[in-house]
């Protein structure tokens, strides 16, 4: 299992390893049948458990935030190198880097930080969005998710987890499960990748784009012929990307 396959396995494991087993009956459990030979081989069980989500994030509000009742929201997912507990790392690439340099966006921008040694978990990211929607003036018909490298994988995974939530997705040099694209074929996507990427092969995005198109999806695919793994700098520097995002509504 390679580096990126293990990461995807971690995403899937995070969804299903939270405890779905049925506890064994105790010796004094009077609800069990007295005659074991007549009992069912399987028991009907139900789990009802709250899962604590703690995550640090950067928050950007437009300068004239108070002038509007609702704003589009971009959720930005960083790559593996920015994991940890130092939010300054998240400012190395993408929208947080541009904001730090003085760029203004007509979006609320939320940039969470994945803890060291972990991978993006869709249920945790959904909780972050829930928190932002409950706290700030978000146009829920204009929620977008984008990410680079590990964040590109996270973008594909989150789209599959909550396909009805997003107005558009922008995965950059990532990959995912092509069979899952049918779940979010109605969500517009703009995919970026470098032709010379030697970390996440171009084929990972090609497979996702092909599957989306076969499912009837609305997908744009930009391959930078000279880019290696860093195909995100030119993507996020492109003003057409943000114009396109604003045109997409759920």
VEXPA-895565 format. One record per residue (C-alpha): x, y, z; residue in one letter; residue number from 1. Coordinates in nm, 2 decimals, m for minus. Example, Ala and Ser with C-alpha at 12.3 -4.5 7.8 and 13.67 -1.06 7.14 Angstrom:
<zakes>
(zake (1.23; m0.45; 0.78); 'a'; 1)
(zake (1.37; m0.11; 0.71); 's'; 2)
</zakes>
This chain:
<zakes>
(zake (0.00; 0.00; 0.00); 'x'; 1)
(zake (0.16; 0.33; m0.11); 'x'; 2)
(zake (0.16; 0.67; 0.07); 'x'; 3)
(zake (m0.16; 0.80; m0.09); 'x'; 4)
(zake (m0.35; 0.47; m0.07); 'x'; 5)
(zake (m0.28; 0.45; 0.30); 'x'; 6)
(zake (m0.41; 0.80; 0.34); 'x'; 7)
(zake (m0.74; 0.71; 0.17); 'x'; 8)
(zake (m0.76; 0.41; 0.39); 'x'; 9)
(zake (m0.73; 0.64; 0.68); 'x'; 10)
(zake (m1.01; 0.85; 0.56); 'x'; 11)
(zake (m1.24; 0.55; 0.53); 'x'; 12)
(zake (m1.13; 0.41; 0.86); 'x'; 13)
(zake (m1.20; 0.74; 1.03); 'x'; 14)
(zake (m1.57; 0.71; 0.92); 'x'; 15)
(zake (m1.62; 0.36; 1.03); 'x'; 16)
(zake (m1.40; 0.31; 1.33); 'x'; 17)
(zake (m1.60; 0.52; 1.58); 'x'; 18)
(zake (m1.77; 0.22; 1.74); 'x'; 19)
(zake (m2.05; 0.04; 1.56); 'x'; 20)
(zake (m2.04; m0.29; 1.75); 'x'; 21)
(zake (m2.31; m0.43; 1.97); 'x'; 22)
(zake (m2.19; m0.48; 2.33); 'x'; 23)
(zake (m2.20; m0.84; 2.46); 'x'; 24)
(zake (m2.47; m0.92; 2.71); 'x'; 25)
(zake (m2.37; m0.93; 3.07); 'x'; 26)
(zake (m2.43; m1.23; 3.29); 'x'; 27)
(zake (m2.72; m1.06; 3.47); 'x'; 28)
(zake (m2.89; m0.93; 3.16); 'x'; 29)
(zake (m3.24; m1.06; 3.21); 'x'; 30)
(zake (m3.35; m0.94; 2.86); 'x'; 31)
(zake (m3.17; m1.23; 2.70); 'x'; 32)
(zake (m3.37; m1.55; 2.62); 'x'; 33)
(zake (m3.35; m1.82; 2.88); 'x'; 34)
(zake (m3.31; m2.09; 2.62); 'x'; 35)
(zake (m2.99; m2.01; 2.41); 'x'; 36)
(zake (m3.09; m2.27; 2.15); 'x'; 37)
(zake (m3.40; m2.06; 2.06); 'x'; 38)
(zake (m3.22; m1.72; 2.05); 'x'; 39)
(zake (m3.14; m1.54; 1.72); 'x'; 40)
(zake (m2.79; m1.57; 1.58); 'x'; 41)
(zake (m2.78; m1.19; 1.54); 'x'; 42)
(zake (m2.90; m0.91; 1.77); 'x'; 43)
(zake (m3.06; m0.58; 1.66); 'x'; 44)
(zake (m2.84; m0.30; 1.81); 'x'; 45)
(zake (m2.84; 0.07; 1.79); 'x'; 46)
(zake (m2.56; 0.32; 1.87); 'x'; 47)
(zake (m2.63; 0.67; 2.00); 'x'; 48)
(zake (m2.31; 0.85; 2.06); 'x'; 49)
(zake (m2.18; 1.20; 2.02); 'x'; 50)
(zake (m1.83; 1.24; 1.88); 'x'; 51)
(zake (m1.61; 1.53; 2.00); 'x'; 52)
(zake (m1.45; 1.73; 1.72); 'x'; 53)
(zake (m1.17; 1.97; 1.80); 'x'; 54)
(zake (m0.99; 2.15; 1.52); 'x'; 55)
(zake (m0.80; 2.48; 1.48); 'x'; 56)
(zake (m0.86; 2.69; 1.18); 'x'; 57)
(zake (m0.79; 3.03; 1.02); 'x'; 58)
(zake (m1.09; 3.25; 0.95); 'x'; 59)
(zake (m1.11; 3.53; 0.70); 'x'; 60)
(zake (m1.41; 3.77; 0.68); 'x'; 61)
(zake (m1.44; 4.01; 0.39); 'x'; 62)
(zake (m1.36; 4.37; 0.49); 'x'; 63)
(zake (m1.72; 4.48; 0.43); 'x'; 64)
(zake (m1.86; 4.16; 0.60); 'x'; 65)
(zake (m2.13; 4.35; 0.79); 'x'; 66)
(zake (m2.27; 4.50; 0.47); 'x'; 67)
(zake (m2.44; 4.18; 0.35); 'x'; 68)
(zake (m2.67; 3.93; 0.50); 'x'; 69)
(zake (m2.49; 3.63; 0.35); 'x'; 70)
(zake (m2.15; 3.55; 0.19); 'x'; 71)
(zake (m2.01; 3.26; m0.01); 'x'; 72)
(zake (m1.79; 3.03; 0.19); 'x'; 73)
(zake (m1.46; 2.87; 0.07); 'x'; 74)
(zake (m1.33; 2.58; 0.28); 'x'; 75)
(zake (m0.96; 2.53; 0.21); 'x'; 76)
(zake (m0.77; 2.21; 0.29); 'x'; 77)
(zake (m0.39; 2.22; 0.31); 'x'; 78)
(zake (m0.15; 1.95; 0.22); 'x'; 79)
(zake (0.04; 1.69; 0.43); 'x'; 80)
(zake (0.33; 1.92; 0.50); 'x'; 81)
(zake (0.12; 2.18; 0.69); 'x'; 82)
(zake (m0.02; 1.94; 0.95); 'x'; 83)
(zake (0.04; 2.01; 1.32); 'x'; 84)
(zake (m0.06; 2.27; 1.58); 'x'; 85)
(zake (0.10; 2.58; 1.43); 'x'; 86)
(zake (m0.16; 2.77; 1.22); 'x'; 87)
(zake (0.12; 2.97; 1.05); 'x'; 88)
(zake (0.20; 2.66; 0.85); 'x'; 89)
(zake (m0.15; 2.68; 0.69); 'x'; 90)
(zake (m0.05; 3.02; 0.55); 'x'; 91)
(zake (0.22; 2.87; 0.33); 'x'; 92)
(zake (0.00; 2.80; 0.03); 'x'; 93)
(zake (m0.34; 2.87; m0.13); 'x'; 94)
(zake (m0.59; 3.13; m0.02); 'x'; 95)
(zake (m0.44; 3.17; 0.33); 'x'; 96)
(zake (m0.11; 3.27; 0.17); 'x'; 97)
(zake (m0.28; 3.52; m0.06); 'x'; 98)
(zake (m0.48; 3.67; 0.23); 'x'; 99)
(zake (m0.16; 3.70; 0.44); 'x'; 100)
(zake (m0.01; 3.89; 0.14); 'x'; 101)
(zake (m0.30; 4.14; 0.14); 'x'; 102)
(zake (m0.54; 3.99; m0.11); 'x'; 103)
(zake (m0.91; 4.05; m0.05); 'x'; 104)
(zake (m1.17; 3.79; m0.13); 'x'; 105)
(zake (m1.55; 3.82; m0.17); 'x'; 106)
(zake (m1.58; 3.51; 0.03); 'x'; 107)
(zake (m1.56; 3.39; 0.39); 'x'; 108)
(zake (m1.25; 3.17; 0.39); 'x'; 109)
(zake (m1.20; 2.89; 0.65); 'x'; 110)
(zake (m0.87; 2.71; 0.65); 'x'; 111)
(zake (m0.86; 2.43; 0.92); 'x'; 112)
(zake (m0.54; 2.25; 1.02); 'x'; 113)
(zake (m0.52; 1.88; 1.03); 'x'; 114)
(zake (m0.33; 1.74; 1.33); 'x'; 115)
(zake (0.01; 1.59; 1.28); 'x'; 116)
(zake (0.01; 1.23; 1.16); 'x'; 117)
(zake (m0.36; 1.23; 1.06); 'x'; 118)
(zake (m0.56; 1.27; 0.74); 'x'; 119)
(zake (m0.86; 1.48; 0.66); 'x'; 120)
(zake (m1.17; 1.32; 0.80); 'x'; 121)
(zake (m1.50; 1.42; 0.62); 'x'; 122)
(zake (m1.71; 1.40; 0.94); 'x'; 123)
(zake (m1.47; 1.65; 1.11); 'x'; 124)
(zake (m1.47; 1.88; 0.81); 'x'; 125)
(zake (m1.85; 1.87; 0.81); 'x'; 126)
(zake (m1.85; 1.97; 1.17); 'x'; 127)
(zake (m1.63; 2.27; 1.09); 'x'; 128)
(zake (m1.87; 2.38; 0.82); 'x'; 129)
(zake (m2.16; 2.34; 1.07); 'x'; 130)
(zake (m1.99; 2.56; 1.32); 'x'; 131)
(zake (m1.92; 2.83; 1.06); 'x'; 132)
(zake (m2.27; 2.83; 0.92); 'x'; 133)
(zake (m2.41; 2.85; 1.27); 'x'; 134)
(zake (m2.19; 3.14; 1.37); 'x'; 135)
(zake (m2.14; 3.36; 1.06); 'x'; 136)
(zake (m2.34; 3.49; 0.77); 'x'; 137)
(zake (m2.30; 3.21; 0.52); 'x'; 138)
(zake (m2.49; 3.17; 0.19); 'x'; 139)
(zake (m2.56; 2.80; 0.21); 'x'; 140)
(zake (m2.62; 2.79; m0.16); 'x'; 141)
(zake (m2.26; 2.90; m0.22); 'x'; 142)
(zake (m2.03; 2.67; m0.02); 'x'; 143)
(zake (m1.72; 2.56; m0.19); 'x'; 144)
(zake (m1.44; 2.32; m0.10); 'x'; 145)
(zake (m1.09; 2.32; m0.24); 'x'; 146)
(zake (m0.76; 2.17; m0.14); 'x'; 147)
(zake (m0.41; 2.07; m0.26); 'x'; 148)
(zake (m0.24; 1.74; m0.25); 'x'; 149)
(zake (m0.36; 1.57; 0.07); 'x'; 150)
(zake (m0.63; 1.85; 0.07); 'x'; 151)
(zake (m0.72; 1.75; m0.29); 'x'; 152)
(zake (m0.79; 1.39; m0.16); 'x'; 153)
(zake (m0.99; 1.55; 0.12); 'x'; 154)
(zake (m1.19; 1.76; m0.12); 'x'; 155)
(zake (m1.29; 1.45; m0.32); 'x'; 156)
(zake (m1.38; 1.26; 0.00); 'x'; 157)
(zake (m1.58; 1.54; 0.15); 'x'; 158)
(zake (m1.78; 1.58; m0.18); 'x'; 159)
(zake (m1.87; 1.21; m0.15); 'x'; 160)
(zake (m1.96; 1.24; 0.21); 'x'; 161)
(zake (m2.20; 1.54; 0.17); 'x'; 162)
(zake (m2.27; 1.57; m0.20); 'x'; 163)
(zake (m2.58; 1.79; m0.15); 'x'; 164)
(zake (m2.39; 2.06; 0.04); 'x'; 165)
(zake (m2.15; 2.21; m0.21); 'x'; 166)
(zake (m2.20; 2.45; m0.50); 'x'; 167)
(zake (m1.86; 2.35; m0.65); 'x'; 168)
(zake (m1.54; 2.17; m0.57); 'x'; 169)
(zake (m1.18; 2.24; m0.67); 'x'; 170)
(zake (m0.94; 1.95; m0.60); 'x'; 171)
(zake (m0.58; 2.02; m0.69); 'x'; 172)
(zake (m0.32; 1.74; m0.74); 'x'; 173)
(zake (m0.53; 1.49; m0.55); 'x'; 174)
(zake (m0.73; 1.18; m0.62); 'x'; 175)
(zake (m1.01; 0.96; m0.49); 'x'; 176)
(zake (m1.24; 0.67; m0.56); 'x'; 177)
(zake (m1.37; 0.70; m0.91); 'x'; 178)
(zake (m1.67; 0.48; m0.83); 'x'; 179)
(zake (m1.79; 0.74; m0.58); 'x'; 180)
(zake (m1.81; 1.02; m0.83); 'x'; 181)
(zake (m2.17; 0.92; m0.92); 'x'; 182)
(zake (m2.27; 1.05; m0.58); 'x'; 183)
(zake (m2.17; 1.41; m0.66); 'x'; 184)
(zake (m2.19; 1.42; m1.04); 'x'; 185)
(zake (m2.43; 1.72; m1.01); 'x'; 186)
(zake (m2.16; 1.92; m0.83); 'x'; 187)
(zake (m1.95; 2.13; m1.07); 'x'; 188)
(zake (m1.58; 2.06; m1.04); 'x'; 189)
(zake (m1.26; 2.23; m1.16); 'x'; 190)
(zake (m0.97; 1.99; m1.13); 'x'; 191)
(zake (m0.60; 2.10; m1.15); 'x'; 192)
(zake (m0.29; 1.88; m1.18); 'x'; 193)
(zake (0.07; 1.91; m1.30); 'x'; 194)
(zake (0.17; 1.69; m1.59); 'x'; 195)
(zake (0.51; 1.62; m1.43); 'x'; 196)
(zake (0.38; 1.55; m1.08); 'x'; 197)
(zake (0.61; 1.29; m0.92); 'x'; 198)
(zake (0.43; 1.28; m0.59); 'x'; 199)
(zake (0.07; 1.23; m0.69); 'x'; 200)
(zake (0.06; 1.10; m1.05); 'x'; 201)
(zake (m0.15; 1.29; m1.30); 'x'; 202)
(zake (m0.34; 0.96; m1.35); 'x'; 203)
(zake (m0.51; 1.01; m1.02); 'x'; 204)
(zake (m0.69; 1.32; m1.13); 'x'; 205)
(zake (m0.75; 1.18; m1.48); 'x'; 206)
(zake (m0.93; 0.88; m1.34); 'x'; 207)
(zake (m1.16; 1.11; m1.13); 'x'; 208)
(zake (m1.23; 1.34; m1.42); 'x'; 209)
(zake (m1.31; 1.05; m1.66); 'x'; 210)
(zake (m1.55; 0.89; m1.40); 'x'; 211)
(zake (m1.72; 1.23; m1.34); 'x'; 212)
(zake (m1.77; 1.28; m1.71); 'x'; 213)
(zake (m1.91; 0.93; m1.76); 'x'; 214)
(zake (m2.16; 1.01; m1.47); 'x'; 215)
(zake (m2.27; 1.32; m1.66); 'x'; 216)
(zake (m2.08; 1.56; m1.44); 'x'; 217)
(zake (m1.99; 1.92; m1.51); 'x'; 218)
(zake (m1.61; 1.92; m1.49); 'x'; 219)
(zake (m1.33; 2.14; m1.60); 'x'; 220)
(zake (m0.98; 1.99; m1.61); 'x'; 221)
(zake (m0.66; 2.20; m1.63); 'x'; 222)
(zake (m0.33; 2.02; m1.67); 'x'; 223)
(zake (m0.02; 2.24; m1.63); 'x'; 224)
(zake (0.23; 2.08; m1.88); 'x'; 225)
(zake (0.53; 2.21; m1.70); 'x'; 226)
(zake (0.42; 2.18; m1.33); 'x'; 227)
(zake (0.55; 1.91; m1.10); 'x'; 228)
(zake (0.36; 1.86; m0.77); 'x'; 229)
(zake (0.31; 2.23; m0.72); 'x'; 230)
(zake (0.02; 2.29; m0.95); 'x'; 231)
(zake (m0.16; 2.49; m0.69); 'x'; 232)
(zake (0.03; 2.82; m0.71); 'x'; 233)
(zake (m0.08; 2.90; m1.06); 'x'; 234)
(zake (m0.43; 2.76; m0.99); 'x'; 235)
(zake (m0.49; 2.98; m0.68); 'x'; 236)
(zake (m0.33; 3.28; m0.85); 'x'; 237)
(zake (m0.58; 3.26; m1.14); 'x'; 238)
(zake (m0.86; 3.52; m1.09); 'x'; 239)
(zake (m1.08; 3.32; m1.33); 'x'; 240)
(zake (m1.10; 3.05; m1.06); 'x'; 241)
(zake (m1.28; 3.28; m0.82); 'x'; 242)
(zake (m1.50; 3.43; m1.09); 'x'; 243)
(zake (m1.60; 3.07; m1.18); 'x'; 244)
(zake (m1.67; 2.98; m0.82); 'x'; 245)
(zake (m1.90; 3.28; m0.77); 'x'; 246)
(zake (m2.10; 3.17; m1.08); 'x'; 247)
(zake (m2.18; 2.83; m0.92); 'x'; 248)
(zake (m2.48; 2.80; m0.69); 'x'; 249)
(zake (m2.63; 2.49; m0.53); 'x'; 250)
</zakes>
